[in-house]
Amino acid sequence: MPTAAADSTRTARTGRTGRRRKAAAALVGAALLAGALTGVPAPAQAAEASGTAFVTGRYVALGDSYAAGAGIPALTAGMCLRSDHDYGTLVAGGLRSPAYTDVTCAGAKVAALTSAQTDGGAVVNGPQLAAVAPDATLVSLTVGGNDLGTSDLGFADVVAACSALAVTDPLGTPCQDAYGDTLTRRVDAAAPRLADALRLIHLQAPRATVVVAGYPAVLPAEPSSCLGKLPVTGGDLRYLRSVLDRLDTMVAQTAGAGGAVYADTMAATTGHDTCSADPWIEGLLPASPALPLHPDATGERAMADAVLHALGR
C-alpha cells in the first residue's frame, strides 16, 4: 500500500509536461462549464456521501498555503512549499486513508483550482481539480485568502502593507483609509468562483464528501494584545480582523450552499493568534518554520482536528 508521502510526491511529479497540463486544464474547464449549464444540485450529491464512506476511498487535499502548511519541515513539494505536516496529511493519517493525494500549493488563488498556477511564466502547480477523480470519497479545501491581495501572499500581504502604512498615522486607520471597501469587495467577488469550484468537485467525484476549512485566527478579536508585537494600528487591526471574519463567513456560507461541510478553524485556534502568549500562528517575523502570519505545525494540527471534528471523527 503506498504511503501518503509517496503518493503526494508521485502526484507532484506527474503532469510535468505541458501536454498533460493543457489536457488537464481543458478537461477541468469543460467540466466547470458543464456544471454551470446543467446546474447539478451539489447538496443532493453530498447527501449521497453520507456516513463514513469517505474513509474507504481516495482523499484529495486542495488549497493554498494555509492548507499546504507552507514552510513547515519537511517540504514535499518545494515550489509549493507544501509540508508533510499540513492539515490534509494529518487528517489522512487520522482517518487512515487508503489513498491520499495532496496538491495544495502556496500562493494558490481560487483560479488555481481550474488553471495551472504559474510564477514568472513557469508552471508551479497544475490545475488542482485535475487531481479529483471519480474514485475520490473525500476532498478538503482551503482557498480564497490569496484573492484579497495584489500578490500571491494574499491576506498576509495586506497585513504587511498595513504595517508599513502604520508609520504614516500611528493613531489612526491608514490601512482602512487606503483600502476602504476594496477588500470586502474582493471577498464577495471570490464567492461565486468558489461556488463554481465546489460544483465541479461534485461533478467529478459524485461520491465524495467535501469539507471546506476556513481560515484560522490569524489576528485577535481584541487588538490591544498586539501592542509591541504587530506594527499595525489598533484601528487597522479591528479593520483587518473584520475582513478576516468576512472571509470566513463567505467561505462558510458558500460551503453550505454548495453541499460541503464547513470546518471552523477560527474557533479551533482562538486564543492562539499571532499576538497571543501561546501563538500557533507566526508573526511577520516567524519564530518557527512557517510563512509569516501562517500556522506553524501546532496550528496545522489544530486545523486538522477541526476538519476531523467537522467530519464527526
PASEBA-1860 file (N, C-alpha, C; in nm, 3 decimals):
! residues 313
1> MPTAAADS> 0.085/-0.119/0.000/0.000/0.000/0.000/0.089/0.124/0.000 ~ 0.068/0.221/-0.091/0.155/0.338/-0.096/0.133/0.426/0.025 ~ 0.240/0.489/0.073/0.229/0.581/0.186/0.176/0.715/0.137 ~ 0.127/0.797/0.234/0.076/0.928/0.198/0.185/1.014/0.135 ~ 0.307/1.009/0.193/0.416/1.091/0.141/0.454/1.049/0.000 ~ 0.460/0.916/-0.023/0.497/0.867/-0.155/0.393/0.906/-0.257 ~ 0.265/0.893/-0.219/0.158/0.926/-0.312/0.160/1.075/-0.344 ~ 0.188/1.160/-0.240/0.195/1.304/-0.261/0.309/1.339/-0.354
9> TRTARTGR> 0.426/1.275/-0.334/0.542/1.302/-0.419/0.514/1.261/-0.563 ~ 0.448/1.145/-0.579/0.415/1.098/-0.713/0.324/1.197/-0.783 ~ 0.228/1.252/-0.708/0.136/1.348/-0.767/0.209/1.474/-0.811 ~ 0.305/1.520/-0.726/0.379/1.640/-0.760/0.461/1.622/-0.887 ~ 0.504/1.496/-0.912/0.589/1.471/-1.029/0.507/1.454/-1.157 ~ 0.383/1.407/-1.143/0.302/1.381/-1.261/0.259/1.511/-1.326 ~ 0.230/1.504/-1.452/0.181/1.620/-1.524/0.285/1.727/-1.546 ~ 0.414/1.692/-1.544/0.518/1.793/-1.559/0.522/1.848/-1.701
17> TGRRRKAA> 0.481/1.769/-1.796/0.487/1.814/-1.934/0.374/1.909/-1.963 ~ 0.399/2.000/-2.056/0.296/2.096/-2.094/0.174/2.029/-2.153 ~ 0.194/1.915/-2.221/0.082/1.847/-2.284/-0.018/1.800/-2.181 ~ 0.031/1.739/-2.074/-0.060/1.690/-1.970/-0.128/1.804/-1.897 ~ -0.056/1.911/-1.871/-0.116/2.024/-1.801/-0.226/2.088/-1.886 ~ -0.199/2.102/-2.018/-0.301/2.161/-2.103/-0.425/2.072/-2.112 ~ -0.401/1.940/-2.119/-0.514/1.848/-2.125/-0.596/1.855/-1.997 ~ -0.527/1.859/-1.883/-0.598/1.866/-1.755/-0.678/1.994/-1.745
25> AALVGAAL> -0.617/2.106/-1.786/-0.687/2.234/-1.779/-0.809/2.234/-1.869 ~ -0.796/2.172/-1.987/-0.910/2.166/-2.079/-1.024/2.084/-2.021 ~ -0.990/1.970/-1.961/-1.093/1.885/-1.901/-1.162/1.956/-1.786 ~ -1.082/2.023/-1.702/-1.140/2.094/-1.587/-1.231/2.205/-1.634 ~ -1.186/2.283/-1.734/-1.267/2.391/-1.784/-1.396/2.343/-1.845 ~ -1.389/2.232/-1.919/-1.510/2.177/-1.980/-1.608/2.130/-1.875 ~ -1.556/2.065/-1.773/-1.644/2.017/-1.667/-1.708/2.132/-1.592 ~ -1.632/2.238/-1.569/-1.686/2.354/-1.500/-1.799/2.417/-1.580
33> LAGALTGV> -1.781/2.427/-1.712/-1.885/2.479/-1.797/-2.008/2.390/-1.793 ~ -1.984/2.258/-1.795/-2.097/2.166/-1.789/-2.174/2.182/-1.660 ~ -2.103/2.201/-1.550/-2.171/2.218/-1.422/-2.254/2.344/-1.420 ~ -2.200/2.452/-1.480/-2.275/2.577/-1.481/-2.400/2.565/-1.566 ~ -2.390/2.487/-1.675/-2.504/2.474/-1.765/-2.610/2.379/-1.712 ~ -2.565/2.272/-1.646/-2.661/2.172/-1.600/-2.717/2.202/-1.464 ~ -2.645/2.284/-1.384/-2.693/2.318/-1.250/-2.705/2.196/-1.162 ~ -2.603/2.110/-1.163/-2.606/1.990/-1.080/-2.625/2.026/-0.934
41> PAPAQAAE> -2.724/1.968/-0.868/-2.752/2.002/-0.729/-2.649/1.943/-0.634 ~ -2.547/2.021/-0.599/-2.441/1.972/-0.513/-2.491/1.921/-0.379 ~ -2.589/1.987/-0.314/-2.635/1.935/-0.185/-2.688/1.794/-0.193 ~ -2.755/1.760/-0.302/-2.808/1.624/-0.317/-2.695/1.524/-0.328 ~ -2.589/1.564/-0.400/-2.476/1.474/-0.415/-2.404/1.454/-0.282 ~ -2.395/1.562/-0.204/-2.330/1.550/-0.074/-2.408/1.455/0.015 ~ -2.539/1.457/0.002/-2.621/1.369/0.084/-2.594/1.223/0.052 ~ -2.559/1.193/-0.074/-2.529/1.056/-0.112/-2.402/1.006/-0.043
49> ASGTAFVT> -2.311/1.099/-0.012/-2.184/1.062/0.052/-2.200/1.069/0.203 ~ -2.299/1.000/0.256/-2.330/1.008/0.397/-2.249/0.906/0.477 ~ -2.267/0.914/0.609/-2.199/0.819/0.696/-2.050/0.838/0.693 ~ -1.977/0.728/0.694/-1.830/0.734/0.696/-1.770/0.678/0.568 ~ -1.845/0.688/0.458/-1.797/0.635/0.331/-1.668/0.702/0.286 ~ -1.643/0.826/0.335/-1.525/0.900/0.289/-1.395/0.833/0.331 ~ -1.397/0.741/0.424/-1.271/0.681/0.469/-1.230/0.562/0.382 ~ -1.316/0.520/0.291/-1.289/0.396/0.217/-1.221/0.418/0.083
57> GRYVALGD> -1.213/0.542/0.035/-1.154/0.566/-0.096/-1.045/0.670/-0.091 ~ -1.023/0.736/-0.205/-0.915/0.834/-0.216/-0.954/0.966/-0.151 ~ -0.859/1.023/-0.078/-0.874/1.155/-0.018/-0.784/1.250/-0.095 ~ -0.840/1.362/-0.142/-0.765/1.462/-0.217/-0.768/1.594/-0.142 ~ -0.650/1.650/-0.115/-0.638/1.778/-0.046/-0.605/1.888/-0.146 ~ -0.685/1.996/-0.143/-0.668/2.109/-0.232/-0.650/2.236/-0.150 ~ -0.595/2.340/-0.212/-0.593/2.468/-0.143/-0.462/2.544/-0.151 ~ -0.455/2.647/-0.066/-0.344/2.742/-0.068/-0.242/2.714/0.041
65> SYAAGAGI> -0.166/2.816/0.080/-0.058/2.797/0.176/-0.108/2.755/0.314 ~ -0.229/2.796/0.351/-0.282/2.755/0.482/-0.316/2.607/0.480 ~ -0.355/2.556/0.365/-0.380/2.412/0.350/-0.250/2.336/0.332 ~ -0.149/2.401/0.274/-0.022/2.335/0.244/0.073/2.332/0.363 ~ 0.041/2.403/0.471/0.134/2.411/0.584/0.265/2.473/0.539 ~ 0.255/2.578/0.460/0.369/2.632/0.388/0.487/2.665/0.478 ~ 0.602/2.606/0.445/0.726/2.635/0.513/0.758/2.545/0.631 ~ 0.664/2.461/0.671/0.686/2.372/0.786/0.764/2.249/0.739
73> PALTAGMC> 0.877/2.218/0.800/0.952/2.098/0.758/0.874/1.971/0.787 ~ 0.891/1.869/0.701/0.973/1.869/0.582/0.885/1.900/0.462 ~ 0.944/1.965/0.361/0.868/2.000/0.243/0.865/1.885/0.144 ~ 0.747/1.861/0.088/0.731/1.752/-0.010/0.720/1.805/-0.152 ~ 0.698/1.934/-0.167/0.693/1.997/-0.298/0.746/2.138/-0.281 ~ 0.876/2.155/-0.309/0.945/2.279/-0.277/0.885/2.403/-0.338 ~ 0.847/2.398/-0.466/0.792/2.516/-0.532/0.661/2.560/-0.469 ~ 0.587/2.465/-0.413/0.460/2.496/-0.348/0.475/2.514/-0.198
81> LRSDHDYG> 0.595/2.493/-0.145/0.621/2.500/-0.001/0.530/2.405/0.077 ~ 0.490/2.297/0.015/0.398/2.201/0.076/0.468/2.117/0.181 ~ 0.404/2.102/0.296/0.465/2.033/0.410/0.402/1.895/0.431 ~ 0.483/1.805/0.485/0.429/1.675/0.524/0.360/1.683/0.660 ~ 0.348/1.807/0.713/0.272/1.830/0.836/0.153/1.923/0.810 ~ 0.111/1.933/0.684/-0.008/2.014/0.657/-0.132/1.940/0.708 ~ -0.242/2.014/0.722/-0.357/1.953/0.787/-0.414/1.837/0.707 ~ -0.401/1.840/0.575/-0.450/1.729/0.495/-0.379/1.599/0.525
89> TLVAGGLR> -0.247/1.606/0.535/-0.169/1.487/0.568/-0.205/1.435/0.706 ~ -0.228/1.526/0.800/-0.265/1.485/0.935/-0.405/1.424/0.938 ~ -0.496/1.480/0.860/-0.631/1.421/0.851/-0.624/1.283/0.787 ~ -0.545/1.270/0.681/-0.530/1.140/0.616/-0.478/1.036/0.714 ~ -0.383/1.077/0.798/-0.331/0.985/0.899/-0.436/0.950/1.002 ~ -0.514/1.050/1.044/-0.618/1.025/1.143/-0.728/0.934/1.092 ~ -0.757/0.944/0.964/-0.861/0.860/0.903/-0.806/0.728/0.851 ~ -0.673/0.718/0.850/-0.606/0.602/0.790/-0.654/0.583/0.646
97> SPAYTDVT> -0.653/0.692/0.573/-0.699/0.689/0.434/-0.615/0.593/0.352 ~ -0.679/0.504/0.276/-0.603/0.407/0.197/-0.528/0.469/0.080 ~ -0.570/0.588/0.036/-0.502/0.657/-0.074/-0.518/0.806/-0.052 ~ -0.409/0.879/-0.066/-0.410/1.022/-0.037/-0.331/1.097/-0.142 ~ -0.392/1.203/-0.196/-0.328/1.289/-0.294/-0.332/1.432/-0.244 ~ -0.217/1.497/-0.236/-0.206/1.633/-0.185/-0.152/1.723/-0.295 ~ -0.235/1.815/-0.344/-0.191/1.909/-0.448/-0.202/2.053/-0.400 ~ -0.204/2.075/-0.269/-0.207/2.210/-0.214/-0.082/2.285/-0.254
105> CAGAKVAA> -0.093/2.418/-0.261/0.022/2.495/-0.308/0.015/2.638/-0.257 ~ 0.124/2.685/-0.200/0.132/2.823/-0.154/0.108/2.918/-0.270 ~ 0.034/3.023/-0.245/0.006/3.122/-0.348/-0.117/3.094/-0.430 ~ -0.181/2.980/-0.406/-0.298/2.944/-0.488/-0.416/3.036/-0.460 ~ -0.473/3.088/-0.566/-0.599/3.160/-0.558/-0.710/3.064/-0.603 ~ -0.834/3.110/-0.598/-0.944/3.023/-0.640/-0.923/2.978/-0.785 ~ -0.868/3.065/-0.867/-0.844/3.032/-1.008/-0.747/2.916/-1.025 ~ -0.660/2.893/-0.926/-0.562/2.784/-0.935/-0.628/2.647/-0.926
113> LTSAQTDG> -0.754/2.643/-0.890/-0.825/2.515/-0.888/-0.853/2.466/-1.029 ~ -0.872/2.558/-1.121/-0.907/2.520/-1.258/-0.801/2.557/-1.361 ~ -0.698/2.631/-1.322/-0.592/2.670/-1.413/-0.457/2.644/-1.350 ~ -0.357/2.622/-1.435/-0.222/2.600/-1.383/-0.174/2.724/-1.308 ~ -0.106/2.700/-1.198/-0.050/2.808/-1.117/0.091/2.836/-1.165 ~ 0.119/2.962/-1.196/0.249/2.997/-1.253/0.318/3.102/-1.168 ~ 0.448/3.112/-1.187/0.530/3.213/-1.120/0.635/3.260/-1.220 ~ 0.622/3.383/-1.266/0.715/3.434/-1.365/0.710/3.358/-1.496
121> GAVVNGPQ> 0.594/3.305/-1.529/0.578/3.230/-1.653/0.604/3.081/-1.639 ~ 0.668/3.040/-1.529/0.695/2.897/-1.507/0.579/2.833/-1.433 ~ 0.543/2.713/-1.473/0.433/2.641/-1.408/0.481/2.587/-1.274 ~ 0.412/2.624/-1.168/0.444/2.579/-1.033/0.361/2.458/-0.995 ~ 0.234/2.459/-1.034/0.140/2.353/-0.997/0.032/2.346/-1.103 ~ -0.009/2.227/-1.139/-0.115/2.212/-1.237/-0.251/2.248/-1.180 ~ -0.357/2.249/-1.262/-0.491/2.275/-1.211/-0.525/2.175/-1.100 ~ -0.552/2.224/-0.981/-0.567/2.133/-0.869/-0.685/2.037/-0.885
129> LAAVAPDA> -0.792/2.084/-0.947/-0.909/1.998/-0.959/-0.887/1.881/-1.055 ~ -0.778/1.885/-1.131/-0.745/1.772/-1.217/-0.711/1.648/-1.133 ~ -0.678/1.668/-1.006/-0.646/1.555/-0.917/-0.771/1.489/-0.861 ~ -0.886/1.552/-0.877/-1.011/1.498/-0.822/-1.071/1.401/-0.923 ~ -1.054/1.272/-0.897/-1.102/1.167/-0.986/-1.234/1.108/-0.931 ~ -1.306/1.032/-1.013/-1.434/0.975/-0.969/-1.424/0.886/-0.847 ~ -1.305/0.829/-0.820/-1.293/0.739/-0.704/-1.271/0.814/-0.574 ~ -1.262/0.947/-0.578/-1.241/1.025/-0.456/-1.365/1.017/-0.368
137> TLVSLTVG> -1.344/0.991/-0.240/-1.455/0.989/-0.145/-1.445/1.099/-0.041 ~ -1.331/1.170/-0.040/-1.315/1.285/0.050/-1.227/1.388/-0.019 ~ -1.272/1.513/-0.016/-1.195/1.624/-0.070/-1.195/1.735/0.034 ~ -1.077/1.789/0.067/-1.069/1.903/0.157/-1.015/2.023/0.081 ~ -1.050/2.143/0.130/-1.018/2.263/0.055/-1.010/2.385/0.147 ~ -0.906/2.465/0.130/-0.898/2.598/0.191/-0.844/2.691/0.084 ~ -0.923/2.789/0.045/-0.880/2.881/-0.060/-0.966/3.007/-0.054 ~ -0.912/3.117/-0.107/-0.985/3.243/-0.109/-0.906/3.357/-0.048
145> GNDLGTSD> -0.818/3.326/0.047/-0.742/3.430/0.114/-0.648/3.504/0.021 ~ -0.591/3.435/-0.076/-0.498/3.500/-0.168/-0.569/3.590/-0.267 ~ -0.700/3.576/-0.279/-0.777/3.662/-0.369/-0.793/3.803/-0.311 ~ -0.752/3.824/-0.187/-0.765/3.956/-0.125/-0.651/4.049/-0.162 ~ -0.532/3.993/-0.183/-0.414/4.077/-0.204/-0.380/4.095/-0.350 ~ -0.279/4.177/-0.373/-0.233/4.201/-0.510/-0.122/4.105/-0.548 ~ -0.075/4.025/-0.453/0.027/3.925/-0.481/-0.023/3.791/-0.430 ~ 0.059/3.689/-0.443/0.019/3.556/-0.401/0.020/3.539/-0.249
153> LGFADVVA> 0.061/3.641/-0.175/0.062/3.632/-0.029/-0.075/3.662/0.031 ~ -0.162/3.723/-0.046/-0.299/3.744/-0.005/-0.314/3.823/0.124 ~ -0.388/3.765/0.221/-0.417/3.835/0.346/-0.289/3.874/0.419 ~ -0.190/3.786/0.418/-0.062/3.818/0.482/0.004/3.938/0.414 ~ -0.010/3.947/0.284/0.043/4.059/0.207/-0.024/4.189/0.249 ~ -0.154/4.183/0.272/-0.230/4.301/0.314/-0.185/4.347/0.452 ~ -0.169/4.252/0.545/-0.125/4.288/0.681/0.013/4.352/0.677 ~ 0.101/4.299/0.594/0.235/4.357/0.582/0.227/4.499/0.528
161> ACSALAVT> 0.140/4.522/0.432/0.122/4.656/0.377/0.069/4.751/0.483 ~ -0.022/4.702/0.566/-0.078/4.784/0.673/0.027/4.819/0.777 ~ 0.121/4.729/0.799/0.230/4.755/0.892/0.316/4.871/0.842 ~ 0.339/4.874/0.712/0.419/4.983/0.655/0.344/5.115/0.662 ~ 0.212/5.109/0.646/0.131/5.231/0.649/0.118/5.289/0.790 ~ 0.137/5.204/0.892/0.117/5.248/1.030/0.208/5.365/1.068 ~ 0.326/5.372/1.009/0.418/5.479/1.044/0.368/5.615/0.996 ~ 0.277/5.617/0.899/0.226/5.743/0.847/0.119/5.804/0.935
169> DPLGTPCQ> 0.052/5.720/1.016/-0.055/5.768/1.103/-0.071/5.670/1.219 ~ 0.021/5.673/1.316/0.024/5.572/1.423/-0.102/5.563/1.507 ~ -0.182/5.670/1.512/-0.301/5.671/1.597/-0.431/5.659/1.515 ~ -0.417/5.650/1.385/-0.536/5.647/1.300/-0.561/5.513/1.237 ~ -0.622/5.515/1.120/-0.653/5.393/1.045/-0.603/5.406/0.901 ~ -0.472/5.424/0.883/-0.421/5.446/0.747/-0.447/5.331/0.652 ~ -0.450/5.209/0.705/-0.474/5.093/0.620/-0.620/5.092/0.572 ~ -0.712/5.111/0.664/-0.853/5.117/0.626/-0.879/5.233/0.531
177> DAYGDTLT> -0.811/5.344/0.555/-0.827/5.460/0.466/-0.777/5.428/0.326 ~ -0.671/5.348/0.317/-0.613/5.315/0.187/-0.697/5.212/0.111 ~ -0.745/5.110/0.182/-0.818/5.002/0.115/-0.968/5.028/0.106 ~ -1.024/5.098/0.203/-1.167/5.122/0.201/-1.245/4.992/0.197 ~ -1.339/4.983/0.103/-1.418/4.859/0.091/-1.362/4.765/-0.016 ~ -1.238/4.793/-0.061/-1.178/4.709/-0.166/-1.167/4.564/-0.123 ~ -1.123/4.539/0.000/-1.101/4.402/0.046/-1.233/4.326/0.059 ~ -1.336/4.392/0.110/-1.465/4.323/0.122/-1.522/4.293/-0.016
185> RRVDAAAP> -1.499/4.383/-0.111/-1.547/4.355/-0.247/-1.471/4.237/-0.308 ~ -1.343/4.224/-0.275/-1.266/4.110/-0.326/-1.315/3.979/-0.264 ~ -1.352/3.985/-0.136/-1.409/3.866/-0.071/-1.537/3.826/-0.142 ~ -1.624/3.923/-0.164/-1.752/3.893/-0.228/-1.733/3.842/-0.370 ~ -1.632/3.894/-0.440/-1.606/3.851/-0.577/-1.556/3.708/-0.583 ~ -1.490/3.661/-0.476/-1.437/3.525/-0.475/-1.546/3.421/-0.452 ~ -1.658/3.462/-0.394/-1.764/3.367/-0.358/-1.818/3.288/-0.477 ~ -1.857/3.351/-0.588/-1.909/3.270/-0.699/-1.804/3.179/-0.761
193> RLADALRL> -1.677/3.220/-0.757/-1.572/3.134/-0.811/-1.555/3.010/-0.724 ~ -1.562/3.029/-0.592/-1.555/2.915/-0.501/-1.676/2.824/-0.519 ~ -1.793/2.882/-0.538/-1.914/2.804/-0.560/-1.902/2.719/-0.686 ~ -1.846/2.776/-0.793/-1.825/2.700/-0.916/-1.730/2.584/-0.893 ~ -1.625/2.607/-0.814/-1.528/2.501/-0.786/-1.593/2.387/-0.709 ~ -1.676/2.419/-0.612/-1.745/2.314/-0.535/-1.839/2.234/-0.625 ~ -1.906/2.304/-0.715/-1.996/2.235/-0.808/-1.916/2.139/-0.898 ~ -1.800/2.183/-0.939/-1.715/2.098/-1.023/-1.665/1.976/-0.948
201> IHLQAPRA> -1.628/1.994/-0.821/-1.584/1.880/-0.741/-1.693/1.774/-0.734 ~ -1.816/1.818/-0.710/-1.927/1.723/-0.702/-1.950/1.653/-0.836 ~ -1.927/1.725/-0.944/-1.942/1.664/-1.076/-1.835/1.558/-1.101 ~ -1.713/1.590/-1.064/-1.601/1.499/-1.090/-1.597/1.381/-0.994 ~ -1.642/1.402/-0.871/-1.638/1.296/-0.770/-1.772/1.293/-0.697 ~ -1.875/1.239/-0.760/-2.010/1.244/-0.703/-2.026/1.172/-0.571 ~ -1.933/1.082/-0.536/-1.943/1.011/-0.408/-1.866/1.079/-0.296 ~ -1.799/1.188/-0.328/-1.708/1.249/-0.231/-1.779/1.337/-0.129
209> TVVVAGYP> -1.738/1.326/-0.005/-1.770/1.424/0.096/-1.670/1.538/0.080 ~ -1.719/1.660/0.072/-1.632/1.776/0.053/-1.633/1.858/0.181 ~ -1.515/1.883/0.236/-1.504/1.965/0.357/-1.421/2.089/0.326 ~ -1.478/2.204/0.353/-1.409/2.330/0.330/-1.366/2.386/0.465 ~ -1.236/2.400/0.483/-1.182/2.454/0.608/-1.164/2.604/0.594 ~ -1.212/2.679/0.692/-1.195/2.823/0.691/-1.055/2.862/0.734 ~ -1.035/2.991/0.754/-0.904/3.042/0.792/-0.894/3.055/0.944 ~ -0.776/3.031/0.999/-0.757/3.035/1.144/-0.756/3.176/1.198
217> AVLPAEPS> -0.745/3.187/1.330/-0.744/3.317/1.399/-0.606/3.381/1.385 ~ -0.579/3.436/1.267/-0.450/3.500/1.243/-0.433/3.620/1.335 ~ -0.540/3.698/1.349/-0.538/3.819/1.433/-0.640/3.805/1.546 ~ -0.614/3.870/1.657/-0.706/3.860/1.771/-0.830/3.947/1.750 ~ -0.936/3.915/1.824/-1.056/3.998/1.821/-1.032/4.129/1.896 ~ -0.944/4.126/1.994/-0.911/4.246/2.073/-0.770/4.292/2.038 ~ -0.757/4.404/1.967/-0.625/4.447/1.917/-0.525/4.487/2.024 ~ -0.569/4.515/2.146/-0.475/4.560/2.249/-0.367/4.456/2.278
225> SCLGKLPV> -0.396/4.329/2.253/-0.298/4.224/2.280/-0.181/4.228/2.183 ~ -0.194/4.308/2.076/-0.087/4.314/1.975/0.013/4.426/2.000 ~ -0.006/4.503/2.108/0.085/4.613/2.136/0.228/4.561/2.149 ~ 0.317/4.615/2.069/0.456/4.574/2.071/0.485/4.444/1.999 ~ 0.383/4.382/1.941/0.402/4.254/1.873/0.376/4.261/1.722 ~ 0.282/4.345/1.683/0.249/4.358/1.541/0.236/4.507/1.510 ~ 0.320/4.561/1.422/0.322/4.705/1.397/0.207/4.753/1.310 ~ 0.085/4.733/1.357/-0.035/4.780/1.289/-0.117/4.858/1.391
233> TGGDLRYL> -0.178/4.968/1.352/-0.253/5.049/1.447/-0.375/4.971/1.499 ~ -0.421/5.011/1.619/-0.534/4.942/1.678/-0.658/4.947/1.591 ~ -0.683/5.063/1.531/-0.799/5.075/1.443/-0.787/4.987/1.320 ~ -0.668/4.976/1.265/-0.648/4.892/1.147/-0.655/4.743/1.183 ~ -0.614/4.708/1.305/-0.627/4.568/1.347/-0.774/4.528/1.354 ~ -0.859/4.617/1.404/-1.003/4.588/1.405/-1.055/4.574/1.263 ~ -1.007/4.661/1.176/-1.048/4.656/1.035/-1.005/4.525/0.970 ~ -0.879/4.485/0.991/-0.828/4.363/0.930/-0.897/4.240/0.986
241> RSVLDRLD> -0.925/4.240/1.116/-0.997/4.127/1.173/-1.138/4.118/1.115 ~ -1.201/4.233/1.088/-1.334/4.230/1.027/-1.329/4.172/0.886 ~ -1.220/4.199/0.814/-1.203/4.141/0.680/-1.185/3.990/0.690 ~ -1.104/3.946/0.788/-1.082/3.803/0.807/-1.213/3.734/0.845 ~ -1.291/3.797/0.931/-1.421/3.740/0.969/-1.514/3.732/0.849 ~ -1.512/3.834/0.765/-1.596/3.833/0.646/-1.553/3.721/0.551 ~ -1.422/3.701/0.539/-1.371/3.594/0.454/-1.420/3.458/0.503 ~ -1.408/3.433/0.632/-1.454/3.306/0.687/-1.605/3.289/0.673
249> TMVAQTAG> -1.679/3.398/0.691/-1.825/3.391/0.675/-1.861/3.357/0.531 ~ -1.793/3.419/0.436/-1.818/3.389/0.296/-1.788/3.243/0.264 ~ -1.674/3.194/0.314/-1.636/3.056/0.289/-1.738/2.960/0.349 ~ -1.782/2.989/0.472/-1.880/2.903/0.539/-2.013/2.902/0.465 ~ -2.059/3.019/0.425/-2.188/3.027/0.355/-2.181/2.960/0.218 ~ -2.071/2.979/0.148/-2.055/2.919/0.016/-2.045/2.767/0.028 ~ -1.975/2.721/0.130/-1.964/2.577/0.153/-2.101/2.517/0.180 ~ -2.178/2.581/0.268/-2.310/2.529/0.299/-2.402/2.525/0.179
257> AGGAVYAD> -2.399/2.632/0.099/-2.484/2.638/-0.020/-2.439/2.539/-0.126 ~ -2.310/2.502/-0.122/-2.255/2.411/-0.222/-2.250/2.267/-0.179 ~ -2.323/2.232/-0.076/-2.328/2.091/-0.035/-2.202/2.041/0.029 ~ -2.123/2.130/0.087/-1.998/2.090/0.153/-2.010/2.106/0.304 ~ -1.920/2.040/0.375/-1.910/2.051/0.520/-1.812/2.163/0.551 ~ -1.845/2.249/0.646/-1.755/2.358/0.683/-1.681/2.324/0.812 ~ -1.550/2.340/0.811/-1.467/2.318/0.931/-1.423/2.454/0.984 ~ -1.462/2.486/1.105/-1.435/2.616/1.167/-1.297/2.615/1.233
265> TMAATTGH> -1.197/2.657/1.158/-1.061/2.661/1.215/-1.036/2.789/1.294 ~ -1.122/2.889/1.275/-1.112/3.011/1.356/-1.136/2.977/1.502 ~ -1.244/2.905/1.530/-1.275/2.867/1.668/-1.166/2.777/1.725 ~ -1.111/2.690/1.640/-1.011/2.594/1.686/-0.880/2.660/1.724 ~ -0.854/2.780/1.674/-0.727/2.847/1.700/-0.744/2.976/1.781 ~ -0.865/3.008/1.822/-0.888/3.129/1.901/-0.807/3.124/2.031 ~ -0.741/3.234/2.062/-0.654/3.239/2.177/-0.510/3.204/2.145 ~ -0.487/3.168/2.018/-0.351/3.130/1.976/-0.312/3.205/1.849
273> DTCSADPW> -0.364/3.327/1.834/-0.332/3.412/1.720/-0.188/3.461/1.730 ~ -0.146/3.535/1.629/-0.006/3.576/1.621/0.037/3.667/1.737 ~ -0.061/3.733/1.803/-0.027/3.824/1.913/-0.046/3.761/2.050 ~ -0.087/3.636/2.056/-0.118/3.571/2.183/0.009/3.530/2.256 ~ -0.010/3.490/2.383/0.103/3.442/2.463/0.149/3.305/2.417 ~ 0.062/3.232/2.351/0.093/3.098/2.302/0.050/3.088/2.156 ~ 0.123/3.154/2.067/0.079/3.162/1.927/0.100/3.032/1.849 ~ -0.004/2.995/1.773/0.006/2.886/1.676/0.012/2.943/1.534
281> IEGLLPAS> 0.002/3.076/1.527/0.015/3.149/1.400/0.139/3.237/1.413 ~ 0.229/3.226/1.317/0.354/3.301/1.324/0.332/3.450/1.296 ~ 0.423/3.533/1.344/0.415/3.676/1.321/0.479/3.715/1.189 ~ 0.496/3.845/1.170/0.560/3.892/1.046/0.704/3.842/1.037 ~ 0.767/3.819/1.153/0.900/3.757/1.159/0.884/3.623/1.231 ~ 0.864/3.514/1.157/0.834/3.385/1.219/0.943/3.340/1.316 ~ 0.897/3.284/1.428/0.990/3.231/1.528/1.013/3.081/1.509 ~ 0.930/3.018/1.429/0.946/2.876/1.397/0.919/2.859/1.248
289> PALPLHPD> 0.961/2.748/1.189/0.948/2.732/1.044/0.803/2.737/0.996 ~ 0.769/2.844/0.927/0.638/2.865/0.866/0.644/3.000/0.797 ~ 0.550/3.026/0.709/0.544/3.157/0.646/0.492/3.261/0.746 ~ 0.523/3.388/0.725/0.467/3.492/0.812/0.315/3.488/0.814 ~ 0.258/3.503/0.933/0.113/3.508/0.953/0.045/3.380/0.905 ~ 0.115/3.269/0.917/0.062/3.138/0.880/0.075/3.042/0.999 ~ -0.004/2.936/1.001/0.005/2.839/1.110/0.141/2.770/1.113 ~ 0.190/2.744/1.233/0.305/2.657/1.248/0.255/2.513/1.258
297> ATGERAMA> 0.340/2.422/1.296/0.300/2.281/1.300/0.184/2.258/1.398 ~ 0.185/2.329/1.510/0.076/2.315/1.606/-0.054/2.371/1.549 ~ -0.043/2.482/1.476/-0.160/2.540/1.413/-0.221/2.448/1.308 ~ -0.135/2.382/1.229/-0.186/2.288/1.130/-0.254/2.168/1.197 ~ -0.201/2.126/1.311/-0.264/2.017/1.386/-0.402/2.061/1.434 ~ -0.414/2.186/1.480/-0.544/2.238/1.524/-0.641/2.243/1.408 ~ -0.594/2.281/1.290/-0.680/2.283/1.171/-0.723/2.142/1.135 ~ -0.631/2.047/1.144/-0.665/1.907/1.115/-0.771/1.856/1.212
305> DAVLHALG> -0.757/1.891/1.340/-0.856/1.849/1.440/-0.993/1.909/1.408 ~ -0.994/2.034/1.360/-1.120/2.098/1.323/-1.186/2.025/1.207 ~ -1.106/1.982/1.110/-1.161/1.908/0.996/-1.215/1.773/1.041 ~ -1.139/1.702/1.125/-1.185/1.573/1.174/-1.313/1.588/1.257 ~ -1.320/1.696/1.335/-1.439/1.721/1.415/-1.560/1.746/1.324 ~ -1.538/1.825/1.218/-1.647/1.853/1.124/-1.696/1.727/1.055 ~ -1.606/1.630/1.039/-1.642/1.502/0.977/-1.698/1.403/1.077 ~ -1.707/1.446/1.202/-1.762/1.359/1.305/-1.665/1.254/1.354
313> R> -1.535/1.285/1.346/-1.433/1.190/1.388/-1.366/1.235/1.516
END
